[in-house]
C-alpha cells in the first residue's frame, strides 16, 4: 500500500461525518454538492482550492449518509452544520460510530473552528448549532462564573442531554450567561423548565424556557411546580454562597420536584410494572425483586426495593402491584423517577412518582 493511501485509511474515521434524516430525494451527488457549497460558505475549508468532500456513501433505506472530507479539520468544521436544512429537512451531523477521539486528537482539531460564519447558511452562531426543534431549551441568567461543567451538571439533574452549548464571547472566551440544551428524553423538557425557571442565583435570576416561543408545553404539564419553585427560592437564599460559587450547582441538584408541585422524597413508587399474578410464585417473585433492585441501583444509592405481594389466603394486601424504591438521598430518587417514568416493562408503560417517606416507613403502601 502506498504511503498516501495508508495515511488516508488511518485518518478516515476522523475525516468522515454521519449525516442523518436525509429526505428521500437525496443522492450521493446532491449531498456532495450541498456540503461542498456550505463548507465553502462558512469558511470551513482548509485548502484554498478544490472541494472539501471526497466521497459520499448513502443508505437510502435508513436515510443517512457518511460524508468523507479530505482533512480531519474539515470534518470537525462540518460538525458545526448539525441541524442545517437540506432540501427542506433539518439533518443531523454526528461523528460515526468508528470515530476514535483519542486517536483523532493526534490527527487534527476535534472541534469546529469558532470563527466559522454559520450565519451564512442560516445557522445561529453559538446558539447550539444543531440543537433545533420544539424541545430545545434556552437557559438564561446564568452567573458568568459558572463553568460549562457546572451548568451541565445542573441540567443533567433531569436526565441525560442530547446536546448542550454554553454561549461564549468570541474575544474573551468567557460565558455570556446563557446556554441551550436538548434532552434525550424530551418528555422532561417542561419539567426542567418549570423547576429551574425563576430561581435566583445571587443577583441573577434564571430564565429557562423552550427556545422556540411557538412551542407549547404539553397539556399535562402546564401547571407544574409553583410550590416547588417557592421552595427552591427559599433554599437558594438559605444556602447560596457567592464566595463559593462552585457549590451552587451541586446544591441545586437537590431541587427536583414532581409534576404538580409535590416535593421530591427519597422513595419512588412505580406502578404498571407488575401484576398480582406475577408475584404469587416464590421463584418468579424473587427474580422480579432482584431485577428491580439491580435496576434501582443504576440511579444512585439504593437502600432497598420493596414489592408487596398477595397473601396466600387471598386476603387483600395494601400496595400489591406497586414497586417501591427507597434511596439514601433525594438526588438518587429524583434521577430514578425521571429515568423510570415512561419506561416499558413487559409492554406496559411505567408510572413513577415520589412517595411520602413517613407512609413508607410505617409500611403504609396504599397511600
Secondary structure, DSSP 8 states (H G I E B T S, - for coil): --HHHHHHHHHHHHHEEEEE---TT--HHHHHHHHHHHHHHHT--SSSSS-SEEEEEEETTTTEEEEEESSHHHHHHHGGGTT-EETTEE-EEE--TT--HHHHTTTS-SS--TT--GGGGT--TTTTTT--STT-EEEE---TT--HHHHHHHHGGGS-EEEEEEEE-TTT--EEEEEEEEESSGGGHHHHHHHHTT-EETTEE-EEEESSTT----GGGTT--HHHHHHHHHHHHHH--GGGTHHHHHHHTT--B-TTS-B--SEEEEESS--GGGGSSHHHHHHHHHHHHHHHHTTS-EEEEE-----TT----TTTTEEEEEESSHHHHHHHHHHHTT-EETTEE-EEEEE-HHHHHTT----
